[in-house]
Amino acid sequence: MGNKPQQANTSDVIKVRYEKLQALREAGRDPFVITTSDRDVYTKTVKDKFEDYENKDVCVAGRIMSKRGKGKVSFLDLHDKTGKIQIFAKFDDLGEEEYGFLKKWDIGDIVEVKGFVFKTQMGEISVHAKAVRLLSKSLKPLPEKYHGLTNTDLRYRQRYVDLIMNPEVKDTFVKRSKIIAAIRRYLDAQDFIEVETPMLVANAGGAAARPFLTHSNALDEEFKLRISLELYLKRLIVGGLERVYEIGRVFRNEGVDTRHNPEFTLMELYQAYTDYNGMMDLTENLYRHVAQEVLGTTTITYNGVEMDLGKPFERITMVDAVKKYAGVDFNEINSDEEAKAIAKEHHVEFEDRHKKGDILSLFFEEYAEEHLIQPTFVIDHPIEISPLTKKKPEDPNYVERFELFMNGWEMANAYSELNDPIDQRERFKAQEALLAQGDEEANTTDEDFLNALEIGMPPTGGIGYGIDRLTMLLTDSPAIRDVLLFPTMKTLDK
């Protein structure tokens, strides 16, 4: 009920605001010609250090979020990026003309106030205005104060309004920035270098996903948007950079849900002369560092569930995880046919092309993932689902790979990287066969990458981290769209 009166009158409100702007322009006071502000302090600083600022002149600037008072005294709440402060304005101090303009200010207007800092009789730290200036006129009203911006779809489409109305949203994105900065500091201290690799690629490899397609007019060639950072970063390991990482957007032409967006932020890093065990050690230390630096603790709470990053992360093989949670021991399954029969018994859906390793992975997804709440490394995946990973020397049906799980989510994916160009060519051939059978997520052969491997790549550990999911966990955000400033949305019908 509360929103209806505002909705009914919105066009009238906008009309009045445009008329106010016209009146300002006719009076030679067009706010849009002002190019800068004299602001010299943020509101939070004034409030945190009141003893230093009491009775001192300051200049604050920001958006008016409320106004009250009558006659010759007005109170305004001014918000800037750090918080809010009360403005106390009197007719006697500003004079008839200035006070008259101030009285016509609207909620949403962006203003500058010069005055001295004091504390009201009610104990509220305020700025006593001596000079005021309208910097920008808000021509459309903000949502009603008591109802706010609660429509989720509208919040994502108009994030700028969401940030104005919901301070906790701004806090989430400030925290996201701190998470990425903490990751960079940690890796830089470990002698990694940050690099940038192409987003437009002829061959989108390094992951199982459908790419977006595009066309270069200048080159008259088809390109894809990258689905991974892997193959270019490995080329740099070949080139001798030894420790590299990249944080960047990747693009996958697939579904949208609470944990998936078609474009998302991935970090991948590669370190020469180590393996997936080295990547596990690095991951534990990195996660602890980021949580401690951003949250001040290694114990995090997501949706009421505590997860302890301070303890050593559990390690379990995929075979043992399936045995534990599904009661099926894949060590005792000797053929693809046996695996398919077991899958039918357990109502695990599979495709004809699937082999024993694929079905093991399907069992893991069906039975084990949801139980992996505390930080857990699931290690030693079947070769069928790991085309870029080194085989385990003692069992070539499995590879030296792990996925990190928390809260039942995959948080990271790491390998002892395959550096044998002959083996890699065979794996690409197998992927091409899957592609021919209709698997749109299969990799295609990348001849230049094979050429790089033939030049020679040292033993290498590599890992990819989903930055958005990490941010979701550390900010207790329910959906990936809550940690993307501008999530992918279906265009509204015109």
N, C-alpha and C positions, 0 to 999 in steps of 0.2 A: 504493500500500500504506500509505503513511504516515498518511493521513487516517482509515483504517478504525477503528483503536482508539478514536480520539476520537469518531467518529460513533457507535460502539457504546455509548459510555459517556456521551454527551451528557446524556441524561435523568437519569442518576445524578449528574452534576456539577451540573446545575441544581438538583436536589433538595437536595444538600448546601449549595449557596449560599443557597437559601431558608431552610434550617434555621439557617445562620449568621446570617442577617438576623433570624430570630425570636429567636435567643439574644441578639443585640445589643439588640433591643427590650425583651426581658425584663430586661436588665441596665441599662435606662435610657439606652442609647447608640444610639438609632435615628438613622442617618446622614441620613435623609431629612427630619428636622426642622431640620437646619442650613441657614441661609439665606444665608450668605456666608462668605468666607475672608479671612484676614489677609495673603494673599500680597502681598509688597512688591517682588518682583523676578522676572524671567524667567530660565530656566536659561541661555539663550545669553548674557545679559548677565553672569552670574556667571562663565562660562567665558571670555568675551572679555576681561573686565576683572578677571581673577583677582587681580592685584596690588592692586587697590583693595578687593577683598572678602576677601582671605585673613585668616582668624581673626576675621572680622566675623560678627555674627549676621544671618541672613536668614530669610525665610519663603517657601518655594516650594510650589506646588500643581500637581497634574496627575494623569495616569493611570499606574498601575504597569504596566510592560510586561515586566518580568522580575524574579525574586527568586531568591536563592541564599543559601548559608550554612547553618550548623548550630549547634545548641546556643544559646549566648548571644550570638552575633554574626550579623547578617543584612545582606545587601546587596540593594538594590532599584534598579531603573532607573525613574526618574520622567520622564515625557514631558509637556511642555506645548506650546503652539503654536509655540515657537521652537526646540525641540530636546529634548535629554534631559540628565539629570545623575544621577550615582550617589548613592544615600542609604546612609550607613553608620549602622547602628543596633545598640546594645549593651544587653543586659539591665541592666548596671550603671548605665547613664545613665537609662534609662526606668523602671526598676522592674518588679516582677513583673507587676503588672496590665496596664500599658500595653504592655509587651513581649509579653505573652500575647495581647493583641488584635492587635498588629502581625503576630505569627506566623500569625494566621488570615486575614490579608488575602489576597485572590486577585489574580491577574493580571487587569487590567481595572478594578480598584477605583480610585476617584478620591480622592486623599488630600492632606493638608496636612502639611508637615514644617517645624518650626522648629529651627534649629541653626546651627552656625558652619561656615564654608567652610574646607576644608583640602585638601591633596594627599596621596594615599595613597603608600605605599612604592613602588607600581607607577607612580606619577606621574599618577594619575587624579584630576582635580578632583572633589571630592565635598562633600556636606553631612553633617556629623556631627550626627545627630538628638538633640535635647534634649527635644522635645515633638512628638507625632504625633496626627493626627486623621483619622478616616475621614469623608469628605464625602459620598460616594455609593457604594452597593454595586452592583457589576456582577453581575447575576443570571444572565447567559448568558455562556458562555466565548467568547473571541475565537478566530479560527482558529489552528491550530498554528503556532508560531513559524517552523519550518523549511519549512512548506508555504505559509503565508500565505494571502491571499485571491487565488487565481489564476483562479477561475471567472469569466469575463468577464461573463456574464449576472448573476451574483450581485453582482459589483462594482458594476454600474450600478443594480441594484435596492436594494442596501444601501450607498449611497455613504458613509454614516457609518462603516461598518466599513472600507471601502476607504481612507478618509482616515486612519483610525487605523493600519492595517497597512502602508500604502505611502506613505512620505514624499514620493516623487516626484510622487504624485497631488496632494498638498497644494500642492507647489511649482507645479504647472501652474495651479491655480486662484488662487494668489496672483499669479502672472504675468498671468493673465487680468484680474484686477482692476487691475493696474498698466497694462496695455495700454489699458483703457477710461479710466483716469485720465489717461494721457498724451494720448490723443485729445482729451479734454475740455480739458486745459490748452492744447494747441496751438490748438484752435478758439476758445477763449475769448480767447486772445492775438491772434487774427485778427479780433476784434470780432464773432464769432458769438454768438448767444444760444441757450441750450438751452430747448426748449419741450416740451410734452406734448400729444398729440392723441388723439382717441377710438380705443379698441380695438373697441368695439361700434359698428358702422356699418350704415346702411341699404343702402349701395352700396359693395361692396368692390372698389375700382378701383386703378389704378396699377401693376398687374403682371399677367402671364398666369399665373393659378393658380386652382385650385378652392378656394373658401372653405369654412370650417366654418359651419354654420347653427345659430342658437339663437333662442329666443323670450323676449320680455319680457312677463311676466305683468302688470306694472303698466300698460304701454302697450298690451297686447294686439297686439303687432306682431312681425313676424319681423325678426331682425337677423342680421348676419354678423360674424365676427371678421375684423379687418383683415388683408389680405394684403400691404399696403404702407403707407408713411407719406406717400406723395407728394401726394395731392390736397389734404389739409388743410394741409400745409406750404406749398404753392403759394398757397393762400388767404391765408396770412400774408404772403407776398411781395406780393400784391395790397394787403393792409392796410398795407404800408409798413415792415414789420420788416426787410426788405432782406437780412439774413444770419441764417438760422435753421438749427438742426439738432435732431434727435431721435435718441436711442438707445433702442430699445425692442423688445419682442417682437412678432413678426408670426406669422401662423398660415396654413399652407397644407395643404389636405387632400389630401396626395399621398404618394408612397412614402417609405420609410425606408431609407437606405443609409449608407455611410461618410461621405458629405458632406451628407446631408439628414436633417432631423428636422422633424416637423410644426409645432413651434414653435421659432423661432430668433431670434437677436438681429440686428437690422438697424439700421444708422445711415444716415439720409439727411440731406443738407444742401442748402440752396438759397441762391444768392447772386445778388442783382439786379445788373444792369449788367455782366454777363460772359457767356461762352459756354462751350462744351465745351473750348476751349483753356485757359481759365482753370481749369476743373476738372482738367485734366491736370496743370497746374503745381501746383495745391493738393495733388493726390493724391501726386505724387512727394515733395513736401516733407513731407507728413503721414506717409507710410510711413517715410521716413528718420528723422524725428523720433522716431516711436514705437519703431523698432528700436534706435536709439541710446540712448534713455532706458531702455528695458526690458532690452535685451541688452548694451548697451555697445558695439555694433558695427553697421555697416550691411550686413555680410555674414552671411547666415543659412544654416543647413544644415538641410535637410529630407530625411529618409530617405537620408542620405548625399550628397545633391545640394546644391551651393553655389549660392546666388542672391545677386547683388550689387545691393543697393538704392542703393549710392553712385553708380553710373554713371547717366547719362541713360537713361530708359526708352525702349526701341525703340517706334517708331510705324509701323503698317502698316495699309493699308485691308483690309477684309474681302475685297474682290475680289482684291487682290494676294496675300493670304494663301492663298486658294483656288488661285490661279494657281501659287503657289510650291509648295504641298504636294500639290495634286491634279492639277496640269497642265491645268486647265480655266480658260479666260479668259471670265468672264461678260460682259465688255465686248463679246464677239463673239456673244453669244446675244441674239437680238432678240425672242423671244416666249416665252410660257409653255409652248407646245408644244415648242419647241426645248429648253427647260430640262428638261422632263419626259423627253424622249428621251435627253438626256445623262445624266440621273439613272438611267434604266434601264440604259444602257450601263455605268455605274459601280456598279450594284447599290445605289444610295442609295434607300432606301424613302421614299415620299411619299404624300400623300393627294390625291384628285381636286381638292379645293378649293385646293390650293397653287398659288401663282403663282411667277414667276421669282425674286422676292426671297426667298420662303420656301425655295425649293430651294437658292439660294445659301447661306442660313443652314444648311441641312442638310448641304451639302457642307463648310462650314466646321467644323461639329461633327464630321463623320466623318473629315476629313483633316487639319485644321490644329490643333485645340485641343491635342492631346497633345504637339505640338512646341513649344508656347509655355512654356518652362521659366523663362527669365529674364524679368524684368518687361517686359511688352509691352502697349502700348495698341493694340487693334484698333479702327480708326475707320471711320466712314462706312458704316453699316448700311443695308440696304434698307428702304424705307418700310413694306413689308407687315408687318414684325415690330416696328415702332416707332410705335405709335399716339399717343404723347404728345410727339413730338420734332419740332423744326423741320427743314423740308426744306433741303437744300443749294441755295443760290440758283442755282448753275450746273448742277445736275442734280437735278430734283425726284423722281427715282426713289430717291434716297438721302437720308439724314438726317444731321444733325450729332450723332452719337452715338459713344461709345466704350465698350468693355469692357476692363478691365484683367485680363490673364492672368498668373499665376505658377504654376509647377509643373504646367502644363496645366489649371489651374482658373480659372474666372471668379471674380475677387476684388472687382470693382466694376463698376458700370454707370452711365453718365452721359450727359446730353443737353445740347444747347442747347434749352431748354424751349420747347415750342409755346405761343405766347401769342396766337395768332389764333383768336378764338372761332368764327369761321365755318368755318375749316379743322378746328378741333377737333370741331365738331358733325358734320362729314362723316366724320371718322375714327371717331367713336363709332358712326355709322350703319353703317360697314363692319364694326365689331366686333359690332354687334347682328346683322348678317347672318351672321357666322361663328357666333354663338351659336345662331341659328336652324338652322344646318347641323349642329349637334351639337358645336361646340367649347366644352366646358365651362370653358375657361380664358379665354375672350374677355371683354373689358370690356363693361359696360353703360353707357348714357348717364347722366351725372351732371348733372342740370339746375342744381343749386346751384353746382357747379364752373363750368359754362358761364356762369352769371350773374356769378361772380367775374371770369372772363376778360373779360366784356363791360364790367365796371367798369374794367378795364384793368390788365394785368400788364406790368411793364417787361421788357426783354430779360433773361433769367435763365439761369444755369447750375445744374444740379442733379446730384446723384450719390447712389448707394446703395452702402454697403459691407457685406459680410457679416462681422460681428464674429467669428463662430465659426470661419470659415475662416482669417481672419487669425490668430486665436489658435492654431489647429492648426499653421500654418506657423511661428509664433514659438516654439512650445513643442515642435515636432517630435512632434506627436501624430498617430497613424495614422487616427483616426476622429473624427467630430464628437461622438460620445457621450463621448469622452475629455475634451472641453472643456466639456461641459454637466454641471453638478452633478447634475441629475436628468433624464436623457433620457427621452423618451416610450417606454414599454415596454408590451407587450401584457400585460393582466392575467392573472396565473396562475390556472389553474382552481382553484376552491375545493375 
